Amino acid sequence: MVDPVAEELLRLRMSIDNMDAALVHLLAERFKITQQVGELKAAHGLPPAYPLREAQQIERLRALAEEARLDPEFAEKFLNFVVAEVVRHHEAARSQNTSRDSKAYLSHQNGANEKPSRP
Amino acid sequence: MVDPVAEELLRLRMSIDNMDAALVHLLAERFKITQQVGELKAAHGLPPAYPLREAQQIERLRALAEEARLDPEFAEKFLNFVVAEVVRHHEAARSQNTSRDSKAYLSHQNGANEKPSRP
C-alpha cells in the first residue's frame, strides 16, 4: 500500500531537486559573467568593487524579493553570500595574473587600454 | 563618445541583474515548497531533518556543479546556506505552533532530530 504522506513528500522533494538543479546552473552562469567582469576590470585597472553598484543591487533584490514573497533580509544575505564568492574568485585571479605577468599587470594599472584576453 | 569598456561592463551587469532576479524568484518558489514539506512533517510528527536525504542532495548538487563547471565546494556551501534558512523557517513555524498547541510540539520534540547533521 502506498503511504500518501510519503508520496506527497516525494513529490515535493522532486520539485526541490528540480529547483536546486536550476539554481546551480544559474549560479554557474552568473560566475561565468562575473569572471568576465573581473577580467575586464583587471585589464583596465578598474577597482574590483563599486559600493554604489552594490547598494543598487541590494535595493533592487530586496524589492524583487518582496514582490515574490521572499524575506528581503534573506535576499540581501544571499547576494552577500554570492558576492563574497565572486570577490574570492577575483582575488585568486588577480594573484595568478600578478605572478604570471607582473609587467602586463602594471601597464594595465597605468591606464593602458588593451583588449582583455579571455581564456 | 561612448566608452567601450563602460558599455561592455553595463552589458555584463544587465545579465547579472537578470540572473539575480531569476535566482530570487526560484528561491522564493523553493521556500514555498519547503514550507509545505515543513507543514507536512509537523502534521504527521515526522522528524525535521533526514541525514540520508541531505547527504543525497549534497552528492547530487556537487555532481551537477561539476558538470556546469561550478566549484562543487561552493555548491555544497550554497545548499547549506539555503538549508540553514529553511531550518530557521521551520523552527519559527514550530514555535508559533507551540504557542497554539504545546502538546503537539512536545510530541515532535521527543522524536525529533533538531540539528541538521551537516557542518
gemmi code that builds the backbone of each chain (N, CA, C; Angstrom):
import gemmi

chains = {
    "A": [
        ("MET", (0.844, -1.208, 0.000), (0.000, 0.000, 0.000), (0.872, 1.248, 0.000)),
        ("VAL", (0.430, 2.242, -0.717), (1.212, 3.468, -0.812), (0.849, 4.412, 0.325)),
        ("ASP", (1.856, 4.902, 1.015), (1.649, 5.872, 2.088), (1.462, 7.255, 1.455)),
        ("PRO", (0.263, 7.854, 1.621), (0.011, 9.130, 0.931), (0.929, 10.253, 1.418)),
        ("VAL", (1.340, 10.201, 2.681), (2.245, 11.241, 3.189), (3.623, 11.089, 2.539)),
        ("ALA", (4.117, 9.849, 2.486), (5.416, 9.596, 1.853), (5.379, 9.986, 0.380)),
        ("GLU", (4.247, 9.724, -0.252), (4.088, 10.049, -1.672), (4.135, 11.572, -1.893)),
        ("GLU", (3.436, 12.293, -1.022), (3.403, 13.756, -1.125), (4.802, 14.329, -0.840)),
        ("LEU", (5.478, 13.762, 0.137), (6.835, 14.210, 0.481), (7.767, 13.989, -0.716)),
        ("LEU", (7.645, 12.853, -1.362), (8.468, 12.548, -2.532), (8.205, 13.546, -3.659)),
        ("ARG", (6.946, 13.860, -3.870), (6.551, 14.809, -4.916), (7.173, 16.187, -4.639)),
        ("LEU", (7.095, 16.634, -3.392), (7.652, 17.943, -3.030), (9.178, 17.943, -3.175)),
        ("ARG", (9.788, 16.838, -2.758), (11.260, 16.761, -2.853), (11.736, 16.754, -4.299)),
        ("MET", (10.957, 16.151, -5.174), (11.345, 16.163, -6.589), (11.332, 17.602, -7.131)),
        ("SER", (10.363, 18.393, -6.659), (10.333, 19.798, -7.077), (11.525, 20.560, -6.503)),
        ("ILE", (11.854, 20.297, -5.252), (13.029, 20.951, -4.645), (14.286, 20.586, -5.441)),
        ("ASP", (14.412, 19.304, -5.788), (15.594, 18.870, -6.551), (15.662, 19.559, -7.917)),
        ("ASN", (14.511, 19.710, -8.570), (14.494, 20.414, -9.862), (14.946, 21.865, -9.692)),
        ("MET", (14.448, 22.493, -8.650), (14.826, 23.894, -8.430), (16.300, 24.028, -8.073)),
        ("ASP", (16.789, 23.088, -7.275), (18.211, 23.151, -6.928), (19.094, 22.990, -8.165)),
        ("ALA", (18.671, 22.115, -9.078), (19.443, 21.963, -10.316), (19.427, 23.274, -11.104)),
        ("ALA", (18.256, 23.912, -11.174), (18.153, 25.196, -11.886), (19.015, 26.256, -11.197)),
        ("LEU", (18.987, 26.282, -9.872), (19.784, 27.266, -9.121), (21.275, 27.075, -9.387)),
        ("VAL", (21.722, 25.820, -9.353), (23.146, 25.546, -9.590), (23.557, 25.987, -10.998)),
        ("HIS", (22.699, 25.718, -11.973), (23.053, 26.107, -13.344), (23.047, 27.626, -13.523)),
        ("LEU", (22.106, 28.289, -12.889), (22.085, 29.758, -12.952), (23.322, 30.351, -12.267)),
        ("LEU", (23.672, 29.775, -11.114), (24.851, 30.279, -10.401), (26.113, 30.065, -11.236)),
        ("ALA", (26.198, 28.907, -11.900), (27.366, 28.645, -12.756), (27.469, 29.708, -13.843)),
        ("GLU", (26.328, 30.049, -14.424), (26.305, 31.054, -15.488), (26.642, 32.441, -14.922)),
        ("ARG", (26.121, 32.733, -13.735), (26.410, 34.029, -13.109), (27.921, 34.183, -12.861)),
        ("PHE", (28.569, 33.102, -12.399), (30.006, 33.192, -12.145), (30.800, 33.340, -13.442)),
        ("LYS", (30.291, 32.758, -14.523), (30.970, 32.967, -15.812), (30.960, 34.452, -16.166)),
        ("ILE", (29.846, 35.109, -15.897), (29.740, 36.530, -16.241), (30.566, 37.384, -15.285)),
        ("THR", (30.528, 37.071, -13.988), (31.343, 37.881, -13.064), (32.835, 37.651, -13.329)),
        ("GLN", (33.162, 36.479, -13.872), (34.562, 36.270, -14.254), (34.954, 37.231, -15.380)),
        ("GLN", (34.056, 37.388, -16.349), (34.303, 38.347, -17.436), (34.415, 39.769, -16.890)),
        ("VAL", (33.551, 40.093, -15.931), (33.616, 41.428, -15.314), (34.973, 41.614, -14.642)),
        ("GLY", (35.408, 40.594, -13.907), (36.701, 40.673, -13.210), (37.855, 40.869, -14.180)),
        ("GLU", (37.805, 40.132, -15.310), (38.876, 40.243, -16.301), (38.878, 41.628, -16.941)),
        ("LEU", (37.690, 42.124, -17.226), (37.564, 43.451, -17.827), (38.111, 44.527, -16.882)),
        ("LYS", (37.732, 44.409, -15.617), (38.206, 45.393, -14.629), (39.720, 45.316, -14.461)),
        ("ALA", (40.245, 44.075, -14.379), (41.688, 43.910, -14.189), (42.449, 44.467, -15.391)),
        ("ALA", (41.905, 44.215, -16.589), (42.588, 44.651, -17.810), (42.618, 46.168, -17.933)),
        ("HIS", (41.664, 46.834, -17.308), (41.577, 48.287, -17.458), (41.829, 49.026, -16.156)),
        ("GLY", (42.381, 48.290, -15.183), (42.747, 48.935, -13.926), (41.579, 49.547, -13.170)),
        ("LEU", (40.390, 48.945, -13.362), (39.217, 49.465, -12.637), (39.150, 48.834, -11.240)),
        ("PRO", (38.619, 49.548, -10.271), (38.536, 48.982, -8.916), (37.622, 47.758, -8.881)),
        ("PRO", (37.967, 46.737, -8.072), (37.175, 45.497, -8.059), (35.761, 45.694, -7.498)),
        ("ALA", (35.560, 46.687, -6.629), (34.232, 46.870, -6.022), (33.732, 48.294, -6.233)),
        ("TYR", (32.436, 48.401, -6.507), (31.778, 49.708, -6.634), (30.666, 49.764, -5.582)),
        ("PRO", (30.887, 50.475, -4.492), (29.860, 50.488, -3.434), (28.496, 50.956, -3.945)),
        ("LEU", (28.468, 51.911, -4.876), (27.174, 52.404, -5.375), (26.428, 51.294, -6.126)),
        ("ARG", (27.137, 50.605, -7.010), (26.539, 49.488, -7.756), (26.004, 48.432, -6.781)),
        ("GLU", (26.785, 48.140, -5.754), (26.359, 47.102, -4.804), (25.109, 47.531, -4.033)),
        ("ALA", (25.068, 48.809, -3.655), (23.885, 49.315, -2.942), (22.648, 49.228, -3.835)),
        ("GLN", (22.826, 49.518, -5.130), (21.700, 49.424, -6.070), (21.233, 47.977, -6.220)),
        ("GLN", (22.207, 47.054, -6.292), (21.853, 45.633, -6.427), (21.039, 45.167, -5.215)),
        ("ILE", (21.488, 45.591, -4.032), (20.782, 45.170, -2.814), (19.358, 45.725, -2.806)),
        ("GLU", (19.211, 47.002, -3.108), (17.884, 47.623, -3.114), (16.950, 46.917, -4.086)),
        ("ARG", (17.496, 46.644, -5.288), (16.692, 46.008, -6.324), (16.265, 44.597, -5.902)),
        ("LEU", (17.225, 43.831, -5.374), (16.902, 42.448, -4.992), (15.905, 42.402, -3.836)),
        ("ARG", (16.039, 43.345, -2.906), (15.081, 43.384, -1.786), (13.671, 43.657, -2.313)),
        ("ALA", (13.567, 44.566, -3.287), (12.252, 44.885, -3.853), (11.680, 43.674, -4.598)),
        ("LEU", (12.533, 43.005, -5.386), (12.086, 41.803, -6.109), (11.648, 40.718, -5.124)),
        ("ALA", (12.404, 40.578, -4.033), (12.078, 39.565, -3.024), (10.707, 39.852, -2.421)),
        ("GLU", (10.457, 41.112, -2.098), (9.147, 41.442, -1.512), (8.007, 41.077, -2.458)),
        ("GLU", (8.194, 41.400, -3.732), (7.178, 41.033, -4.728), (6.942, 39.528, -4.763)),
        ("ALA", (8.048, 38.777, -4.647), (7.968, 37.309, -4.762), (7.649, 36.658, -3.419)),
        ("ARG", (7.382, 37.479, -2.385), (7.112, 36.986, -1.020), (8.279, 36.190, -0.435)),
        ("LEU", (9.486, 36.651, -0.789), (10.686, 36.077, -0.170), (11.166, 37.110, 0.849)),
        ("ASP", (11.649, 36.655, 1.996), (12.160, 37.570, 3.025), (13.273, 38.448, 2.430)),
        ("PRO", (13.098, 39.786, 2.394), (14.124, 40.656, 1.808), (15.464, 40.553, 2.534)),
        ("GLU", (15.416, 40.272, 3.840), (16.664, 40.071, 4.590), (17.437, 38.885, 4.023)),
        ("PHE", (16.686, 37.819, 3.707), (17.337, 36.646, 3.149), (17.910, 36.955, 1.764)),
        ("ALA", (17.165, 37.709, 0.967), (17.651, 38.067, -0.379), (18.969, 38.836, -0.270)),
        ("GLU", (19.046, 39.731, 0.705), (20.277, 40.501, 0.890), (21.422, 39.597, 1.361)),
        ("LYS", (21.114, 38.712, 2.305), (22.131, 37.766, 2.780), (22.624, 36.895, 1.628)),
        ("PHE", (21.687, 36.485, 0.774), (22.024, 35.640, -0.367), (22.973, 36.378, -1.326)),
        ("LEU", (22.646, 37.627, -1.623), (23.514, 38.404, -2.518), (24.910, 38.549, -1.896)),
        ("ASN", (24.961, 38.857, -0.599), (26.264, 38.983, 0.059), (27.050, 37.671, 0.000)),
        ("PHE", (26.331, 36.572, 0.142), (26.959, 35.245, 0.091), (27.583, 35.000, -1.286)),
        ("VAL", (26.842, 35.343, -2.328), (27.336, 35.125, -3.695), (28.477, 36.104, -4.013)),
        ("VAL", (28.306, 37.355, -3.601), (29.329, 38.363, -3.892), (30.646, 38.015, -3.171)),
        ("ALA", (30.554, 37.472, -1.967), (31.774, 37.073, -1.248), (32.547, 36.035, -2.062)),
        ("GLU", (31.809, 35.127, -2.722), (32.466, 34.110, -3.550), (33.082, 34.759, -4.794)),
        ("VAL", (32.380, 35.732, -5.371), (32.891, 36.438, -6.551), (34.202, 37.147, -6.191)),
        ("VAL", (34.217, 37.821, -5.041), (35.426, 38.537, -4.606), (36.575, 37.543, -4.419)),
        ("ARG", (36.248, 36.378, -3.853), (37.263, 35.341, -3.660), (37.837, 34.908, -5.014)),
        ("HIS", (36.970, 34.718, -6.015), (37.430, 34.364, -7.370), (38.329, 35.458, -7.937)),
        ("HIS", (37.877, 36.722, -7.798), (38.642, 37.834, -8.374), (40.017, 37.945, -7.731)),
        ("GLU", (40.047, 37.763, -6.409), (41.343, 37.850, -5.721), (42.274, 36.732, -6.175)),
        ("ALA", (41.706, 35.535, -6.342), (42.524, 34.402, -6.798), (43.055, 34.682, -8.207)),
        ("ALA", (42.187, 35.213, -9.080), (42.583, 35.507, -10.466), (43.657, 36.598, -10.478)),
        ("ARG", (43.481, 37.591, -9.618), (44.437, 38.695, -9.587), (45.815, 38.217, -9.134)),
        ("SER", (45.842, 37.360, -8.107), (47.152, 36.934, -7.632), (47.827, 36.027, -8.665)),
        ("GLN", (47.031, 35.279, -9.452), (47.609, 34.472, -10.536), (48.189, 35.378, -11.615)),
        ("ASN", (47.419, 36.403, -11.996), (47.885, 37.327, -13.030), (49.160, 38.020, -12.606)),
        ("THR", (49.226, 38.412, -11.357), (50.388, 39.146, -10.871), (51.630, 38.294, -10.978)),
        ("SER", (51.499, 37.023, -10.584), (52.694, 36.187, -10.622), (53.047, 35.799, -12.061)),
        ("ARG", (52.036, 35.673, -12.948), (52.306, 35.280, -14.331), (52.934, 36.406, -15.121)),
        ("ASP", (52.407, 37.592, -14.943), (52.804, 38.665, -15.838), (52.692, 40.008, -15.120)),
        ("SER", (53.660, 40.273, -14.277), (53.541, 41.479, -13.470), (53.715, 42.743, -14.307)),
        ("LYS", (54.465, 42.623, -15.450), (54.657, 43.788, -16.307), (53.335, 44.209, -16.970)),
        ("ALA", (52.637, 43.209, -17.516), (51.354, 43.495, -18.162), (50.372, 44.058, -17.139)),
        ("TYR", (50.418, 43.478, -15.956), (49.518, 43.939, -14.902), (49.787, 45.411, -14.601)),
        ("LEU", (51.082, 45.753, -14.497), (51.428, 47.142, -14.169), (51.016, 48.091, -15.289)),
        ("SER", (51.180, 47.638, -16.549), (50.797, 48.526, -17.650), (49.280, 48.740, -17.672)),
        ("HIS", (48.527, 47.674, -17.277), (47.077, 47.865, -17.161), (46.791, 48.900, -16.088)),
        ("GLN", (47.490, 48.743, -14.992), (47.276, 49.629, -13.860), (47.525, 51.084, -14.262)),
        ("ASN", (48.491, 51.276, -15.185), (48.842, 52.633, -15.571), (47.864, 53.254, -16.562)),
        ("GLY", (46.927, 52.465, -17.032), (45.882, 53.053, -17.881), (45.912, 52.556, -19.310)),
        ("ALA", (46.730, 51.540, -19.586), (46.778, 51.012, -20.959), (45.404, 50.489, -21.347)),
        ("ASN", (44.994, 50.764, -22.558), (43.670, 50.373, -22.999), (43.781, 49.169, -23.930)),
        ("GLU", (44.001, 47.992, -23.320), (44.160, 46.793, -24.122), (42.881, 45.962, -24.045)),
        ("LYS", (42.691, 45.156, -25.054), (41.573, 44.205, -25.015), (41.851, 43.172, -23.938)),
        ("PRO", (40.835, 42.834, -23.145), (41.084, 41.779, -22.158), (41.287, 40.462, -22.909)),
        ("SER", (42.255, 39.698, -22.464), (42.460, 38.393, -23.109), (41.684, 37.362, -22.314)),
        ("ARG", (40.727, 36.734, -22.973), (39.898, 35.764, -22.233), (40.363, 34.362, -22.482)),
        ("PRO", (40.477, 33.627, -21.417), (40.875, 32.230, -21.595), (39.774, 31.429, -22.276)),
    ],
    "B": [
        ("MET", (31.011, 60.723, -26.586), (31.608, 59.471, -27.080), (31.347, 58.329, -26.098)),
        ("VAL", (31.054, 57.155, -26.624), (30.755, 56.015, -25.756), (32.047, 55.282, -25.391)),
        ("ASP", (32.236, 55.046, -24.117), (33.394, 54.300, -23.642), (33.096, 52.808, -23.816)),
        ("PRO", (33.866, 52.116, -24.699), (33.530, 50.701, -24.970), (33.656, 49.820, -23.729)),
        ("VAL", (34.577, 50.169, -22.830), (34.718, 49.349, -21.615), (33.485, 49.522, -20.726)),
        ("ALA", (33.059, 50.782, -20.557), (31.860, 51.050, -19.736), (30.639, 50.371, -20.348)),
        ("GLU", (30.596, 50.357, -21.682), (29.460, 49.749, -22.379), (29.433, 48.221, -22.149)),
        ("GLU", (30.613, 47.618, -22.240), (30.710, 46.167, -22.024), (30.370, 45.829, -20.570)),
        ("LEU", (30.838, 46.653, -19.648), (30.552, 46.439, -18.225), (29.044, 46.525, -17.978)),
        ("LEU", (28.403, 47.484, -18.600), (26.955, 47.648, -18.448), (26.217, 46.420, -18.985)),
        ("ARG", (26.665, 45.931, -20.137), (26.038, 44.760, -20.757), (26.140, 43.548, -19.822)),
        ("LEU", (27.342, 43.343, -19.267), (27.545, 42.207, -18.371), (26.698, 42.363, -17.105)),
        ("ARG", (26.642, 43.600, -16.573), (25.862, 43.813, -15.345), (24.371, 43.591, -15.570)),
        ("MET", (23.893, 43.914, -16.760), (22.474, 43.669, -17.045), (22.188, 42.166, -17.031)),
        ("SER", (23.144, 41.375, -17.514), (22.957, 39.916, -17.453), (22.991, 39.426, -16.006)),
        ("ILE", (23.907, 39.977, -15.215), (23.956, 39.585, -13.796), (22.625, 39.928, -13.120)),
        ("ASP", (22.102, 41.112, -13.399), (20.827, 41.520, -12.783), (19.680, 40.599, -13.206)),
        ("ASN", (19.670, 40.200, -14.471), (18.629, 39.262, -14.923), (18.736, 37.932, -14.177)),
        ("MET", (19.971, 37.455, -14.026), (20.147, 36.182, -13.332), (19.781, 36.288, -11.865)),
        ("ASP", (20.126, 37.421, -11.245), (19.772, 37.592, -9.836), (18.255, 37.611, -9.645)),
        ("ALA", (17.553, 38.227, -10.585), (16.087, 38.229, -10.493), (15.566, 36.798, -10.600)),
        ("ALA", (16.130, 36.035, -11.535), (15.709, 34.633, -11.694), (16.027, 33.832, -10.432)),
        ("LEU", (17.212, 34.055, -9.859), (17.609, 33.340, -8.641), (16.643, 33.642, -7.492)),
        ("VAL", (16.311, 34.928, -7.323), (15.406, 35.316, -6.233), (14.029, 34.669, -6.415)),
        ("HIS", (13.544, 34.635, -7.648), (12.228, 34.026, -7.873), (12.257, 32.513, -7.661)),
        ("LEU", (13.341, 31.893, -8.078), (13.466, 30.448, -7.836), (13.560, 30.149, -6.338)),
        ("LEU", (14.338, 30.967, -5.628), (14.461, 30.755, -4.180), (13.109, 30.954, -3.489)),
        ("ALA", (12.347, 31.968, -3.936), (11.024, 32.196, -3.344), (10.145, 30.957, -3.533)),
        ("GLU", (10.220, 30.382, -4.718), (9.430, 29.189, -5.014), (9.926, 27.993, -4.194)),
        ("ARG", (11.241, 27.883, -4.059), (11.802, 26.781, -3.283), (11.331, 26.854, -1.823)),
        ("PHE", (11.302, 28.077, -1.261), (10.863, 28.205, 0.130), (9.369, 27.907, 0.279)),
        ("LYS", (8.580, 28.192, -0.759), (7.164, 27.822, -0.693), (7.029, 26.299, -0.574)),
        ("ILE", (7.886, 25.601, -1.302), (7.804, 24.123, -1.266), (8.340, 23.575, 0.053)),
        ("THR", (9.468, 24.131, 0.529), (9.982, 23.617, 1.809), (9.021, 23.950, 2.948)),
        ("GLN", (8.258, 25.035, 2.789), (7.246, 25.336, 3.801), (6.180, 24.229, 3.810)),
        ("GLN", (5.788, 23.787, 2.615), (4.824, 22.674, 2.534), (5.403, 21.412, 3.164)),
        ("VAL", (6.709, 21.174, 2.902), (7.364, 19.999, 3.494), (7.324, 20.113, 5.018)),
        ("GLY", (7.646, 21.309, 5.523), (7.651, 21.524, 6.973), (6.273, 21.289, 7.581)),
        ("GLU", (5.240, 21.780, 6.894), (3.870, 21.609, 7.412), (3.459, 20.141, 7.400)),
        ("LEU", (3.847, 19.458, 6.314), (3.517, 18.035, 6.192), (4.195, 17.228, 7.309)),
        ("LYS", (5.489, 17.547, 7.523), (6.227, 16.823, 8.568), (5.634, 17.117, 9.948)),
        ("ALA", (5.327, 18.381, 10.207), (4.785, 18.758, 11.513), (3.430, 18.080, 11.735)),
        ("ALA", (2.622, 18.039, 10.671), (1.270, 17.474, 10.806), (1.308, 15.971, 11.083)),
        ("HIS", (2.400, 15.320, 10.646), (2.455, 13.862, 10.798), (3.555, 13.419, 11.759)),
        ("GLY", (4.087, 14.386, 12.517), (5.083, 14.046, 13.536), (6.365, 13.475, 12.980)),
        ("LEU", (6.722, 13.876, 11.741), (7.972, 13.366, 11.147), (9.143, 14.257, 11.569)),
        ("PRO", (10.338, 13.681, 11.689), (11.498, 14.492, 12.101), (11.817, 15.563, 11.065)),
        ("PRO", (12.273, 16.763, 11.510), (12.527, 17.859, 10.567), (13.706, 17.608, 9.635)),
        ("ALA", (14.668, 16.771, 10.047), (15.847, 16.548, 9.202), (16.049, 15.057, 8.944)),
        ("TYR", (16.422, 14.746, 7.691), (16.754, 13.367, 7.313), (18.194, 13.364, 6.827)),
        ("PRO", (19.142, 12.898, 7.661), (20.552, 12.943, 7.231), (20.802, 12.242, 5.891)),
        ("LEU", (20.100, 11.135, 5.629), (20.332, 10.417, 4.373), (19.893, 11.265, 3.173)),
        ("ARG", (18.719, 11.859, 3.266), (18.216, 12.739, 2.202), (19.207, 13.892, 1.972)),
        ("GLU", (19.720, 14.470, 3.063), (20.635, 15.610, 2.916), (21.951, 15.189, 2.250)),
        ("ALA", (22.437, 14.006, 2.616), (23.675, 13.506, 2.000), (23.459, 13.292, 0.495)),
        ("GLN", (22.281, 12.779, 0.136), (21.981, 12.574, -1.292), (21.897, 13.906, -2.040)),
        ("GLN", (21.286, 14.909, -1.385), (21.172, 16.227, -2.024), (22.556, 16.818, -2.284)),
        ("ILE", (23.438, 16.688, -1.299), (24.795, 17.233, -1.458), (25.521, 16.536, -2.600)),
        ("GLU", (25.459, 15.196, -2.614), (26.146, 14.437, -3.662), (25.641, 14.842, -5.044)),
        ("ARG", (24.330, 14.963, -5.164), (23.716, 15.283, -6.440), (24.112, 16.690, -6.896)),
        ("LEU", (24.050, 17.641, -5.962), (24.376, 19.021, -6.339), (25.846, 19.174, -6.704)),
        ("ARG", (26.708, 18.456, -6.003), (28.138, 18.518, -6.330), (28.382, 17.984, -7.751)),
        ("ALA", (27.694, 16.904, -8.092), (27.857, 16.334, -9.438), (27.330, 17.296, -10.498)),
        ("LEU", (26.163, 17.900, -10.236), (25.598, 18.879, -11.175), (26.534, 20.077, -11.322)),
        ("ALA", (27.116, 20.505, -10.197), (28.026, 21.655, -10.230), (29.240, 21.344, -11.108)),
        ("GLU", (29.776, 20.150, -10.942), (30.951, 19.785, -11.755), (30.633, 19.812, -13.245)),
        ("GLU", (29.473, 19.270, -13.589), (29.028, 19.316, -14.993), (28.939, 20.742, -15.507)),
        ("ALA", (28.432, 21.638, -14.628), (28.201, 23.029, -15.033), (29.446, 23.889, -14.840)),
        ("ARG", (30.573, 23.256, -14.462), (31.819, 23.977, -14.195), (31.682, 24.995, -13.072)),
        ("LEU", (30.873, 24.635, -12.083), (30.772, 25.443, -10.859), (31.553, 24.684, -9.791)),
        ("ASP", (32.277, 25.409, -8.949), (33.045, 24.783, -7.871), (32.106, 23.953, -6.978)),
        ("PRO", (32.312, 22.615, -6.903), (31.412, 21.781, -6.091), (31.401, 22.196, -4.616)),
        ("GLU", (32.543, 22.698, -4.141), (32.584, 23.192, -2.759), (31.587, 24.329, -2.571)),
        ("PHE", (31.534, 25.210, -3.569), (30.604, 26.332, -3.477), (29.159, 25.829, -3.526)),
        ("ALA", (28.893, 24.855, -4.396), (27.533, 24.310, -4.490), (27.098, 23.736, -3.143)),
        ("GLU", (28.026, 23.065, -2.469), (27.695, 22.488, -1.158), (27.460, 23.597, -0.125)),
        ("LYS", (28.327, 24.623, -0.145), (28.153, 25.750, 0.778), (26.805, 26.423, 0.526)),
        ("PHE", (26.459, 26.539, -0.755), (25.200, 27.185, -1.135), (24.007, 26.396, -0.575)),
        ("LEU", (24.048, 25.070, -0.754), (22.950, 24.254, -0.235), (22.851, 24.395, 1.281)),
        ("ASN", (23.987, 24.377, 1.960), (23.968, 24.540, 3.412), (23.381, 25.887, 3.818)),
        ("PHE", (23.724, 26.901, 3.048), (23.228, 28.254, 3.310), (21.700, 28.290, 3.190)),
        ("VAL", (21.176, 27.669, 2.137), (19.728, 27.670, 1.920), (19.028, 26.794, 2.970)),
        ("VAL", (19.630, 25.628, 3.261), (19.012, 24.712, 4.229), (18.976, 25.359, 5.622)),
        ("ALA", (20.008, 26.130, 5.973), (20.016, 26.813, 7.275), (18.819, 27.754, 7.372)),
        ("GLU", (18.494, 28.407, 6.267), (17.335, 29.305, 6.252), (16.032, 28.510, 6.377)),
        ("VAL", (15.982, 27.357, 5.690), (14.792, 26.506, 5.784), (14.576, 26.061, 7.234)),
        ("VAL", (15.670, 25.641, 7.893), (15.571, 25.191, 9.284), (15.068, 26.344, 10.171)),
        ("ARG", (15.569, 27.552, 9.883), (15.137, 28.725, 10.647), (13.614, 28.941, 10.467)),
        ("HIS", (13.144, 28.800, 9.217), (11.700, 28.937, 8.956), (10.906, 27.881, 9.728)),
        ("HIS", (11.405, 26.634, 9.661), (10.666, 25.547, 10.313), (10.600, 25.763, 11.817)),
        ("GLU", (11.731, 26.244, 12.371), (11.749, 26.475, 13.821), (10.784, 27.595, 14.190)),
        ("ALA", (10.757, 28.640, 13.368), (9.837, 29.750, 13.632), (8.390, 29.260, 13.554)),
        ("ALA", (8.099, 28.441, 12.526), (6.747, 27.906, 12.362), (6.393, 27.018, 13.548)),
        ("ARG", (7.377, 26.239, 13.993), (7.129, 25.337, 15.112), (6.828, 26.109, 16.393)),
        ("SER", (7.612, 27.186, 16.647), (7.370, 27.918, 17.894), (6.012, 28.620, 17.844)),
        ("GLN", (5.578, 28.992, 16.638), (4.215, 29.538, 16.513), (3.183, 28.479, 16.851)),
        ("ASN", (3.414, 27.274, 16.321), (2.501, 26.169, 16.614), (2.476, 25.853, 18.090)),
        ("THR", (3.656, 26.003, 18.741), (3.759, 25.681, 20.158), (2.833, 26.547, 20.978)),
        ("SER", (2.863, 27.834, 20.675), (2.015, 28.711, 21.474), (0.546, 28.349, 21.227)),
        ("ARG", (0.266, 27.812, 20.021), (-1.102, 27.392, 19.735), (-1.419, 26.038, 20.337)),
        ("ASP", (-0.402, 25.162, 20.310), (-0.686, 23.766, 20.670), (0.573, 23.098, 21.230)),
        ("SER", (0.793, 23.297, 22.524), (2.062, 22.848, 23.102), (2.146, 21.331, 23.174)),
        ("LYS", (1.022, 20.652, 23.193), (1.058, 19.184, 23.253), (1.665, 18.600, 21.971)),
        ("ALA", (1.236, 19.112, 20.829), (1.765, 18.645, 19.546), (3.261, 18.927, 19.477)),
        ("TYR", (3.677, 20.081, 19.971), (5.088, 20.452, 19.952), (5.914, 19.449, 20.735)),
        ("LEU", (5.437, 19.100, 21.925), (6.211, 18.179, 22.756), (6.363, 16.825, 22.080)),
        ("SER", (5.368, 16.380, 21.373), (5.491, 15.075, 20.719), (6.537, 15.132, 19.600)),
        ("HIS", (6.651, 16.273, 18.897), (7.713, 16.418, 17.894), (9.077, 16.382, 18.561)),
        ("GLN", (9.194, 17.154, 19.646), (10.479, 17.296, 20.333), (11.016, 15.940, 20.775)),
        ("ASN", (10.109, 15.061, 21.191), (10.556, 13.783, 21.737), (11.138, 12.859, 20.683)),
        ("GLY", (10.727, 13.019, 19.452), (11.268, 12.108, 18.440), (12.122, 12.828, 17.421)),
        ("ALA", (12.343, 14.121, 17.635), (12.918, 14.913, 16.550), (14.424, 15.008, 16.628)),
        ("ASN", (15.027, 15.011, 15.475), (16.462, 15.236, 15.342), (16.631, 16.694, 14.935)),
        ("GLU", (16.660, 17.573, 15.937), (16.566, 19.019, 15.697), (17.653, 19.581, 14.801)),
        ("LYS", (18.899, 19.222, 15.099), (20.019, 19.867, 14.400), (20.242, 19.208, 13.043)),
        ("PRO", (20.454, 19.984, 12.009), (20.888, 19.374, 10.755), (22.267, 18.773, 10.982)),
        ("SER", (22.484, 17.607, 10.384), (23.687, 16.874, 10.739), (24.921, 17.362, 9.996)),
        ("ARG", (24.746, 18.370, 9.119), (25.899, 18.807, 8.323), (26.629, 19.961, 8.978)),
        ("PRO", (27.926, 20.069, 8.742), (28.654, 21.206, 9.283), (28.228, 22.501, 8.606)),
    ],
}
model = gemmi.Model(1)
for chain_id, residues in chains.items():
    chain = gemmi.Chain(chain_id)
    for i, (resn, *xyz) in enumerate(residues, 1):
        res = gemmi.Residue()
        res.name, res.seqid = resn, gemmi.SeqId(i, " ")
        for name, pos in zip(("N", "CA", "C"), xyz):
            atom = gemmi.Atom()
            atom.name, atom.element = name, gemmi.Element(name[0])
            atom.pos, atom.b_iso = gemmi.Position(*pos), 0.0
            res.add_atom(atom)
        chain.add_residue(res)
    model.add_chain(chain)
structure = gemmi.Structure()
structure.add_model(model)
structure.setup_entities()
